[in-house]
């Protein structure tokens, strides 16, 4: 859950950064388009003013060479007796454009000037116009595709987009770097919640260092509390063995055989409960260092006391860096539980995505799926009223679960295809 919240926080921050980048791009593009509209008119006014002044001079000196001299790839000029634009357009932009032409070249103020915009093929917009010369003839011109005559805004827009993308990429990288300590904290919190001891590096900004230090101190206090509690119960269990030993001696001296047998049975049950409880409590503060472990060899040692009840399927070699004693205790409890409730059990070792998985399948009555979480709680039993029709005290599976969780492993359950229970153990892997 903590890891999910951390990822969700990072996603929200990334969305915010992306939204800011998009707003910047949209605002910049709109700004450049607004500039482009005005600057485009001014640029056309300047170009047309220069064209008309030069063309007027060329027409006066060499009228036959006017078309050859002034025509280019984007501009076509011709001298004619009639104007190509019969009357001036009523568009306010065209009137403003005509006024700007005169402002650029005041000498053109006495010449009749008629302008228009014509839509050509492929959505192109051509700028056409006619100006009457002093001899009465008309200077007709056409500027093709006026939208391409001002590329600065387009380049500026692309520069803005590229800059925004680079800034966005840098922001996302910075966001990942800044949230890495938070992800590390969330992973540590999840591991601590599973019973593991995690050494958190006290690095980064002051607040994160203080948080890491507080979490390390919290782990120390929790570990000492659990250890003290477990050792206290172990001491109590040890002290109870003395009166139980006296009770056993007294039971053997009882003349009534049935009563004596009942007392001895109760005494044996109490001793078994204390043994099981002591093993469960010891597992709460068990410490172990990682080492290379041959899982096949370890399992052979575990199943040897159980005789023909267990069928072991383990392909050599199956060596991994793990914690020997916790894994051995967990597997012993689970396999013993399978033999207790079933006639036989099959143990299989398989490699799984770089790690190792051990499955324990029995032919017993199984566990209903809605009780899979309940059996992880200490002293939980499926038989009604905690009856003693079967051996065990409901501590084996919880002990295995807590051991595996503390050292980075996992435990899961499933119902067998032919009945019974299938327990899957993800062997802890020390990194």
N, C-alpha and C positions, 0 to 999 in steps of 0.2 A: 504494500500500500504506500509506504514511504517513497519507494522508487517511482511508483506511478505518479504521485503528487509532484516529485521533482521533475519528471519528464513533462508533466502538464504545465508546470511553471515555466520551463524552458520553451515549450511550444507557445504559450501565451506571449512571452517576451519576443520570440521570433516573429509571431504574427504582428505584434506592435511595430517592430522594426520594419517589416515588409510594408505595413500600412503607411508608415511615415515616408518610406522611400517612394511608394506609389503616389502619395500626395505631392511630394516634391517634384516627381516627374510630370504629373498632370499639371501642376501649377506652372512649372517651367515651360512646358510645351504651350500652354495657353498664353503665357506671357510672350513667348517668342512669336506665336502666331499673331498676337495683337500688334507686336512691333513690326512683324513682317508685312501686315496689311498697310500700315502707314509708310514704312520705309520703301515698300514696293512702289507706291504712288510717287514718292519723291524721286526714286531712282529712274522711273519711267519719264517723269517730267524732265529731269536733267538730260537723259539720253535723247529724248525727242527734241528738246530745245537745241541741243548741240547738232542733232541731225538736220533740223530745219535751217539753222543758220548756215551750216556747211553746204547743204543741198542748194540753198538759195544762191550762194556764191558760185557753186559749180554750174547751176542752171544759167546763170548770167554769163559766165565765161565760156563754158563748153557744154551746152545743153545736150548735144548728141552723146556725150560720155557720162551723163548723169547716172543712168541705170547701172552701167558697168562699174563706175567708181564707188557708188554708195551701197549697192546690193551686197549682202553677205549671207551666211548660212541661216541667220535668224532674222534678217531684215531685208525687205524688198522695197525698192524705190522706183517710181516711174513718173514721167512728166506727161500730162494729158490736158486736153482742152476742157474736160469735164471732171468734176470731183468724184472719187469713188464712194465718198460718204455724202449723200445728197443733203442731209441736214444734221445739225448737231444733236447728239443724244441728250435726253432729259435726265439721265442718271446723275444724282448729286456728286458721285465720285468722279464722273467725267468732267463736270463743271469745275470741280476743285482741281483736277488734273490740268485742265486748260489754264486755270489761273496760276498754277505753279510753274507751268511752262513759260508763261509771260514773266513771272518773277525771276526765273533763271535767265531769260534773254529778253529784256524789256524792248529790244528793237523789233520783236515780233508782235508787239501790241497792236500795230496798225493792219496786220494781215488777218483776213478772215480764216478762222480755224475751226474745223468740224471733226469731232472725234467719235469713235464708236468701238464697242467690243463685240466681236463676232464669234459664235461658237462653231468650232470646226470638228473634224472627225476625232474619235476616241476621247471625247470630252475636253478637247483642247480649247483654250480661250485665246483668240488672236486679237491684238490691239491694232486698229486701223484708223487712218485719219487723212484729211485733205487740207492743204493750206494754199490759198490763192496768192500767186506772185504778183509783182508790180506790173508785168506785161499782160495780166489777165489769165494766164495759164494756171493749172492746178498741179501742185506737187502732192502726189498720192504715195502713201507709205503703209506698210503692213509689218508689224512685229509679231512673229509667230510664238505661240505658247508663252504668254507673259508670266505664267506661274513659275517657269523655270529660269526666269531672269534674275531671281534673287535667291541664290543658294546658301547665303550666309545663315539665314534662319534655320534651314534644314541641317546644316552642319552643326550649328549651335545646339539644336534639339538632340542630335545624335550624341554630341559631347555630353549633354546633360544626362541622357539615358545611360551612357557608358559610365559616367562618373557616379551616378546613383547606384548602378549595379556593383561597381567596385566598392563603394562605401557600404552597400548592403552586405556584400560578401565579407568585408572586414568586420562589420558589426556582428554578423553571425559567428565568425571565428572568435571574436572577443567575447561574445555571449557564451559560447561553449567553454572558453577558458575560465570565465568568471563563474559559471555554474558547475564546473567540474568539482570544486570542493563540496558543493551542496549535494551533488550526486554521490560523492564519496561518503558524506555524512549519512545520507539516506540508506545506502548499502550497508553501512556499519550498523545503523539503527535496526535494519531488518535482520541482520545477523545476530545482534544482541538479543532481539526479541525471540530468536530461535534457540537461545541458550548458548551461543558461541561467545568466545572471548576474542575481541578484535582490538588490536593496537592501532589507534587512530593517530595519524601524523598531525602534529600541531603546527601547521604551516598556513601561509596565506595571510589575509588581512587580520587586523586585531580581533574583530568580532568572531571570525571563524576560528582563530586560534583559541580564543576563550571558550567557544562552544566545544571544540575538540578536547580541550583540557577538562571541561566539566563532564563530558561524556566518559573520558578515561577514568576520572575520579568516581563517577557513578558506577562504572563497571567494577572498580575495585571494591566499592562498598557492597554492591550486590553479591559479588563473589565471596566476600568475607561473611556476609549474612547467610548465604546458602550453605557455605562450608561449616560455619558454626552451628547452624541448625541441624545439618546432617550429622555432624560429629556428636551433637548433644543426643540425638535420637539413637545413634549407634551406642553411645555410652549407656543410655537407658536400657536398650536391648541387651547389652552385655550384662548389666546388673540383674536383669530379669532371669538370666539363665541360672543363677544361684538358687532362688526359690523353686524354679522348675526342676532342678536336679534333686532338691529335697522332696518335692512332690512325687517325682519318679520313684525315689527310694521308698517313700511311704506307700505308694500304690503297689509296689511289689510285695509289701508286707501285709496287705489287706487279705484276709482269709476268704472273703467272698470273691470267687474267681471272676464272675461277670462284672462286678463293680470294679475290681482291680483292672480288668481288661479295658473297661470304659475310661478309667482314669489314665491308664498308660496311653490309650489312643488320643485322648485330649492333650496329654503332655507332649506327645509326638507332633500333634498338629500345631501346638503353640511353638515348639522348637522350629518346625518347618516355616511357620509364619515369620519368626524372628530371623531365620536365615535368609528368607526371601526379602524381607524388609531391609536387612543389613546390606544385602547386595544392591538393592534399589537405591538406598541412601548413599552408598559408596560411589555409585555411578554419577551422582549429582556433582561431586567434586573431583572426579577422576582426572588425572592429568597424564598426557601421553605426548611423546615426540614422534614426528613422522619418520618412517623408515621403509626400505624396500620390503614388501611382503608378498610372498607367494600364496595367492588365494587358494589354490588347490591344496597345498600342504596344510594351510590353516584349516580349511574345511574338513580335511581328512582327520585332523586332530579333534575337531568338534564333533563329528558324527561317529567316531570310533566307539564311545561308550553307549551309543544307542543301538548298536547291532544292525540287524537286517531291516530295521524300520525305514532306514534312509537309503535312497538310491542317488548317488552322486554322479553328476555329469559335468566334468571340468576338463577342458582341453588345455594341455600344456603348450607354452608357458602362460601363466596368468599372474604376472608380477606387476605391482603398482606401488607407488609411494603413498603410504597411508598410515593410519594409527592402529597398530596391531591389537592392543588389549581392548580398546573400545569396540572395534569391529568384531573381535572374537566373542566378547560378552554379548553383543547384540545378536549375532548369528546363532550363538548357543541358545539364547532365550527363545528365539523365533523357531528354530528347528525342534527344540524340545517341546514347544507348544504345539507344533504340527503333529508330532508323534503322540502327544497326550490325547489330542482330540480326534485323531485319525488312525487308521491301521498302518498306513505307510505315507511316506513323503518323498518327493523328488526335488533335489536341489540342483540347479543348473547355473553355470557361470557363463556369461556372455560379455563381449566387448561392446561398448555403446558410446559412440561419438567421442572417442579418445579416453573414455573412462570404462569402468566395469560395473555390470549389473548382475545381481544374484537373485534368482527367483526361487521361492520355496512353495511348492504346491502339495497340498494334502488331500486325502479323500474323506475328510471328516464332514460334519454337518454344515460347516461354513458359517459365515456371519452375514446377516442381512445388510444390504448396502446402507441403510439409514443408521446403522450402528458402527460404520467404519470410523467415524470421528469419536464415538463414545469409548471404543476400546483403547484409545490412546490415554484415557484418564485412569489414574491409579485406582485399584480395587474394583473396577467395573467388571461385572460378570453378567453373562447372558441368562444364566439359570435363575429362576424366580427365587426371591427372598434370600439371595446369596446362599443357596443350598450347597451342600458339600457332596453332591452326587459325582462330581469330578474333582480331581486334584487341582491345586493352583489357587492363587490369591489375587489374580488380576494385576500383577506387577511386571510380568515378563515383557509384554508388548510395550507398555509405557516406558519401561527402562530402555528397551532397544530404540524406541523412537527418540527419546531424549539424548541418548548417547550419539546416535547418528546425526541428529540436528546440531548438537554442540560441536561436532567435529566436521561439519560441512557435508554430511551425507543426507539421504532422504529415505522415507519409508512410505509405501503405498499399498493399497489392497484392491483386490478384484475377485469376483466370483469365478470359480473354475467352470469350464464348459460342461463337465460331467458331475458337477457338485464340488463341495469342498471350498477351500480358501487358497488364493494365490497371493503371496506376499512378495513384493518386489523391493529389493534393497539397492539403492544407489550407493556404491562404495565411496566413502570420502576420498578425495584426491588432494594431497598436500601440494601446494604450488610453491 
